[in-house]
């Protein structure tokens, strides 16, 4: 979930690069079924609204020459920064305006949109399109894009989890050893020892930038594995619980003592740049970052080690995120829309990217076959297995030590979380900046969470 994004990131697969989403406030209205396809001057077409992340921009460049040439279907793209595109998708889908047939949505939106009857189920298309090989999609992504009614509502373009990245060469120079499955306390101890290993180098970079998809994404995974939760199963807010406090205090102390300068203004993009430029020895964040770190022109290519997300009380703690394609329920271009999705999320598209742009640029993290592909494994050898292990071990329905009232690892799968998570992140970012204590930040946050919990009880 590479960070939010009102700004595009350099050569990064952002999920959750990262996530800053508009609140889903509008109720669904009447909708039409998906059907044949509209005509343009030279054939059929489909309207696609998508985020301007680098993999999508590359998709846009390749579509006319390949998909349109093969199918005769013209794709009309509207490409916007993440904050803007989420607003526009929410407006168009909630009103069932039908202006866009396909949009990029995530595993956060899918259950909410499906419940509101804004999405067209994809099961019938999948059943007919055996070449798509639905069973090749990684099970955690299939599950996360299937709603409570048991129907599939989106197909992933790429997927990600989170893991810990570190400078192997720096650790070797300092005589430090990174465990394959570190605890957070081990990470804190290593950060202290790596701090200052080279001039201007800090021990670790962690997001401190406000945003429910920025600061709150990694922090919530720390909360989960340290025994905390946002809400109990019966909707009691828990932000002032001992476990939530412990995790937040730990995170704030770690970034203040051994983290990057200007941490309250540092998000996914800033930490990526910090590790790339040799300014930090470790970074905990999205698995999607590895493609940039191992790119041919990366200054740190071959110098980065990758291990599973740090834990304490849980066996795993990596998040789960995917940018996926959903069809608006009101679309009358369902058949064309599915043909586009089948191509964009299919194995042949990965092969196309691999051949033209290099296998490190493949929108991965979604298909088992990708990780069996010798060409991909050669270019992604440093991080492929760790990424796959992180995605497969993600447990969005059960990420902590107690039952949850809504799915989600780095978020709580309710419409109000976009607003709640952002407001809480502002309070905690202020604590990182030294403008208030963690206790003060969480007391204010608890009040906000209690208001949301009351609506759900």
N, C-alpha and C positions, 0 to 999 in steps of 0.2 A: 504494500500500500504506500507506494512512494508518494510522497507528500502532496499537498494540495496544490493546488495548482492553478493559480491564476496565471502562472508563468510557465512556458515550456521549459523542459529540462534538456540538457545536452546529452543526446545519445543514450537516454535512459528509458527503460520500460517502467512507466510509472503506474502505479496502481493506485494503490494507494495509496504510484509514485505516489498514492498516496492520496488523499481524499479530503475534499472540503465540500460538503454537499448542501444544497438548499433544502430547507425543511419541506417535508411532504405534507402539505396542509389541505389540499383540495380533495374533495370526494369525487369518486368516479361518476360519470353520467352515462346515458345510454350509448351503446356502441354497435358497430356493424361488424359482420364477420369478414375474415380474410377471403379474398377471391382471386380473380384472374390476373389483371395487370393493366396498367394504363398505357396508352399509346403516346409516343412522342412523334416527332416528324420522321424519324428514321427507324422506328421500332418500339419495343417495350422499354420501360425504365423502372427504377426503384430509387427512392429518396432516402439517403442515409445521413443521420445526424450523429457525429462522433467527436470524441475528445481529441485534442491536437497533440497527443503523445507521439514520440518518434515512431513507434511501430505502426501507428495508424497513418501517419504522414507517408511512410514508405508504402503502405497498402494503397493509399490514394494514387501514388505515382505509378503503381504497377497495374491498376485495375483496367484502364482502357485498353492497354496493349495486350492484356491476357484475358481477363474475365469477359469484357465486352466483346472482344474479338472472337472469343470462343462461343458465346451465348447469344450475342446480338442485343443483350440487355445493357442499356446505358445506366450508369450509376451517377446520380446527382448528389455530391457530397456537400454537407455543411459541416465545417470543422471549426471548433471553438475551444478556448481554454476551459479547463475543468469546471471552475466555478460557473462560468457562463453556460456551458453545455448542460450541466445538471439543472440549472434553472429552466432552460429552454425545454429539456426533455420532460421535466416535471410538469411544466405548463401544458405542453402539447399532449402528453399522454393522459394527464388527469382530466383534461377537457375532451379527450378523444377527438381532437381536431382532425387527425388523420393527415396532417401535412407531411409527416415523416413516417415511412414504413418501418425502418430499422433504426435503432439507436444503441449506443454503447451504454450499458448499465452494468452494475456489479452485483455480487452476491449479497450486498447490503440491500439494494433496492428490490431484487427479484421477489422475495416473499411478500413485501409490502405492496408492490405493484400488482402482483398476482391476486392478492386478497381483494384489491380494489377493482379487479376485472379490467385492468389496463393493458394486459399482455395477451397475445395469442399463444395457446399451447403449441408446442412443437412436436409432440409425440407422433402425430400422423405423418408429418414430413419425415421424421427420423425412420419410421417404420418402412416407408417407401424407398428412402435413399440409403440402400444398403452399402453403397460405396463410401458413405460418410464414416462408417464404422464407429457408431456411438459408444460401443464398449471399449474402444481405445482411449476415450476421454478418461482422465484420472478420476477414480471414484469420488474423492472428496469434492471435486468440482461438479461432477454430475449431481451429487447429493445437494450441494449448496445452491444449485440452480433449479432444483426441484422444489415446488411449494408444498404446503401442508396437504393439499388435495391430491398429492402423488403425481402431478403432471409436471413435465419439463417445460420451462419457460424461456431458457436462454442457452446459448452455446458459447463457450469461452474462446476468446481470441488469444489471450495468454493468461497464465496463472502465476501466483507467487506465494511464498511464505516469508518468514524472516529467519535470519541467522546471524552469527557473529563472524565478522571479518577482521583479520589481523595481519600485521606485517611480519611475515616469516623471517625475513632477513634481520629485522630489528630484534626480534625475540632471540634469534640465534646469537647475535652480538652481545645481548644482555644475559645470555644463559637462562632464558625463560622458556618454560614448556607450557603449551596450551593443551589442556585436556580435550579429548574428542567430544565429550559432553560436559562442559563446565557448569559449575554452579555460579550464581550471581556473586557470591562472596569471593570465589576464586577470580572472577573477572575484576572485581574491585581491587583485590590484592595485586593482580597483574597490571592494572591501570596505574596503580601507585608506583610500581617498579619501572614501568615503561615511560612514565612521565619524565620528559626531559632527556630521553635516550639520545636524541639528536637535537641540535639547536632549534628551538621554537616548536618542538614536537610535544603534543599533549598525549596523555595516556589513553583517552577514549573520546569519541564523539557520540553524543546522544541528542536527539531532537529536543529542542526547548521552545520552538516556535509555536505559538498558539494555533489551535485548529484540532478538530476532532479526528482528522486524518493525519495530522502532523504529530504533535507532542503526545496526544492521547493514545495513538496506535501502539508505539512501543511501551509506553508506561502501563497501559492496561494489560499487556502480556506479563509484565513484571508483577502487577497486582494479582493476576490469576495464579501464577506459580508460587507466590508467597502466601497464598491462602485467602486472598480477598475476592470480593465481587462488588459490582455496582449495586445489585439488588438481590435479595433473597428470592427464593422461588415463590413466595407469597407477597412479593413487591414491597419489601421493606428496604429503604435506602441504607447503604452500608459505607458511605464515604468517610465516616468518622470511626469506623470499626478499627480495632488494633491492627488487623492484617492490612487494610487499605492504607492506614497511616504508616505502617512499617515500610511497605513497598514504596510509597511516595517519598518518604523521608530518605530512604536508601537511594532512590533515583536522583533526587535533588542534591543530596550530599555528594554523590559520585560525580555528577556533572559539574558541580561547583568546585570540587576539590581537584579533579583530574580531567575535566572536560575542556572543550574548546572555548576560547574567548568569545564573548558576545553570544553565549548560548541561548538567551531568550529570543534571539533573532535567527537562530539556526534551525533549519528544517532538513528535509531529505536532500535537497540540492546542495546546501551548504556543507553538510557532512560528506556527501559524495566528493565534492571538490576538495575538502580538507584531507581525505584519505588519498585521493589521487595526487595531490600536491605535496604529500609527505609531511603534513602538519599534524597527523594523529596516528597513533599506533594501532588502535582498534576502532571498530564501528559496529554497532548492533542495528540492523535495519533490514530492508527488503531484499530477498534473494534476487530480485530483478536487477539489482545494482551490479551484479557480477559481470554481466555482459559489457558494461562500460569499463569496469576495472580491468577486464581481460582483452579489451579491444586492441587492435594492432598498434594504434597510436597512443595507448595509455602508458604514462611514465612508470606505472607500478605493475605492468603486465608480468605475470609469473612470480611476483613477490608477495602475493596475498594468499593467506590460508583461510579456509572456510570451515566452521564447525557449527553444530546445532545450536539453536537458541538456548541461552542459559536457563537453568531451572533451579527450583528449590524443593517444592512439595509435589510437583507434577512430573510425569515422565517426559513430557514435551511441553513447549510453550510457544512455538512459532505460530504466527497468525496465518490466516488463509484469505486470499483476495484474488479476484479475477475481474478483468474487463471482459465483458461478454456482449453478445448480440441478442437483442430482444426485438420481437415484432409487435408493433402497436395493434391492439385488438381491432381498432377501427380501420386498419389498412385494408385497401381493396387490391393490394399487390402482393398478397401472401405467397403465391407461387414464385414470383420473381425474387421476393425478399428471401425466401428460403434458399434459392439457388445462389444468391450472393453469400449468405451465411455459410452454406455448405462449402463454397469455394474458399472464403476467407479463413474459416476455421479448419480446413481440411489439410490432409498430409501433403497434397500436391502444392499447396501454397507455401508450406514450410520448405519444400524442395526448391521451389522457385526462388525464395529469399536466400536460401543457402547457396544456390548457384550464382545469383546475381550480386548479392550483398555480403556473403560470408555467413557461415553457420552460427557464428556468435551472435548474429543479428536476428536469428530466427525467433519469432514470438513463441517461446517455449513454455513449459510449465503446465501443459494441458493434456498431452498425449503420451501414453506409455511408449509408443513406437518411437517417439523422438529420442528417448533415452536408450533405445536399442540401435539407433542409427550410428554406424561407425564414423561417419563424417562429422556429425554433431558431437559425438563423444570426444573426438580428437580435439576439436576447438574448445570444447567446454569441459575438458577433463578435470580442471581444477575445482569446479563447483557443481557439475551435473549431478553426481550422486548425493551430495549433501542437500541440494535443492529438492531433488525427488524425494529424499527421505523426509525432509521437512514438510513438504506438501502432504505426503501420505500419512504422516503422524499427526497432522492438524486435526483437532477435535472441536469444531465450532459449536456442536450441541452440548459439549461437556468439557470445557477448557480449564476448569478449575478443580476445586476439591468439594464443591457442593452443587446441588441442582440449581439451574438458572431458569428464569421465567421467559427468556427469549434467546434465540441463537446468536452466535457471534463470539469471536475471540478478542479482536482488537476494537470491537464496537459492540453495542447492545442493539439487537435487531428490532428497534422500534422507530417509528417516524420522528419522535421527539429527540432522538439522540443527536441529530445533527446540531440542533441548537444547544442542548444540554452539554454535550461533549465539548463544544467550542467554548461555552462560558466557563466550564470547569477548567479547561486548558488555560484560559486566560489567568485564572487565579493561581494555578500551579506554576505557570511561566513567571508570574510576578514573584513567586517564592524562589524560583531559580535565580531571578535577578536580584534577590535580596531585599525586595520591597515589602515583604511580609513573611511571616513564618509559615511552615507547612500546616501547623494546626489552624492558623487563621484562614489559610486558603481552603482547607478541607471543611471547616465549619461553614463557610459561605457556600461551598459546593454542596454540602449535605442539604442545606435549605432548598437549593435548586432541585436536587434529586428527589427530595421528599414531595415536591409539588408534582413532579412527573409520576412518581410512584402512586400517589393518591388517585390519579386519574385511571390507573390500571387496576387498582384493588377492587 
